[in-house]
Structures are given as C-alpha cells and as structure tokens.
C-alpha cells in the first residue's frame, strides 16, 4: 500500500481550535501534522509526555518554552526541536498572521 499527501493542503486560514491530523501511526511512532492559528497553551498548563517528541515548523512561527529555561525557543519555517520524555514544555504563542504548520513525531508512544 502507498499513501501520499501534501503537508500544505487543506489549511484553514483561521480556526478557534488547532487541527491535528495523524499522518502515520505504528507501534512506537506517531507522526502528526498540526495546524495552529494563533493558539497557545492555557496559562499554567505544561505538556509532560511519556514519549520523545520531535517537532518541526513547516510554515509560520511559534515559541516553545521548556520548564526551567528563561527564554522560549522561537521556531520559524525549517526549525526543529527534540524534546525528551517528561521534559515539561508549553506553547507560548503561534503566529496569528498566517497558519503555523508543524510536523510532529512522537517516538516511543
């Protein structure tokens, strides 16, 4: 079986909610496309995931704050970040003038 798609297709210009599309799910790995249109983590909320997460911004921009770090990691198109299991992090902001398109891999899920 062969599947294909386009990471830049079917992108909403604005949305109240982030969009999560699972592109591939196999034992131990999940790959998602995430489309953000100005969303951020709720105040005081931290992701604390059991698996490694690798994220890459394909379009737009975002800032991820790692707990204990003074400044967020600002990511623009082409930038990626690997987050080890149980490293608490949050999305400080995503661009509001255009959708931010992420490619996210969850490894060890």
N, C-alpha and C positions, 0 to 999 in steps of 0.2 A: 504494500500500500504506500502511496505517495500522497502527502498533503502539502499544500503551499498556501501562502497568503502574503499580505503586504502590511507591514507594521504601521504604515501611514494611511491606510484605508479606513473609512467609516469613523472618522474622528469628529466628535461633537464639538462645535465651536464654544459652547458653554453648557454647563450642567451643574446642578446643585450637588451631585454625587460624583465621586470618582468612578471610573469604569475599569473593571478587572476582567481581562479575557485570558483564560488558560489556553496557551498555545500547545503545550506538551505536558503530560503527566505520566510519569513512570515511577516504579519503586525507587525511592531515594532522590528523585529530582522532579521539580515542577517549574515550568517556565511560563511567565505571565507577561502580557502587555498591560500596562496601567496607563490610563489617560486621566490626568489631573487638570482641572480648570480653575486654579486659584485655591484649591483646598490645602489645609494644613492639619496637623494632629490637634485634637482638642487640648486645651490648656491642662497641663498636669498629666497628660497621657504619654506613656512610653511603650514602644514595642519592645517585647522581650521574647524572642523567638528561639525555639529549640534547635533550629537548623541554621546553617550558614546562609546568608543572603548576599547575592551579588546583584547590584543594580547599575544600570547604565541609562543615562538620559539620551534619548534619540533626538528629541526636539524640545524646545522650550528651556526652562531652567527651574531649579529647585534648591533648597537648602536643607540639609540633614544635620541635626545636632546629635552628637554622641554624648551620652551622660558622662559628666566629669570633664568634658572639654569646654574651653572658654568660648570658642567660636564655631559656628556651624561650617560644614563642608558645603560650599556653593558649587553646584554641578550645572554645567551647561552642555549643549549637544556634544556628544562624544566622550564625556567624562563618566567614569565608573568608580564604584566603591564596593569593597568587600567587607561585610560585617559578620564577625564571628558569632557563633551561637551565644545567646544570653547577653550580648552587648546591647544594653538599652539605648534606644535611639528614637528620634521623633522627626517628623517633617515640620520644619519651621515655616516654610512657605513654598508655594509653587507659583509660577508665573501667571499673571492674570490677563496679559495682553494676547496670549496665544496658549493653546493647549501644551502641556508638558507630557511628552510621551516617554515612558520608562520601559525598559526591558529588564525584568527581574527573574533571577534564578534562585530557587530555594533548594539547597542541596543538603541531603540527609533527612529529608522530610519523611 
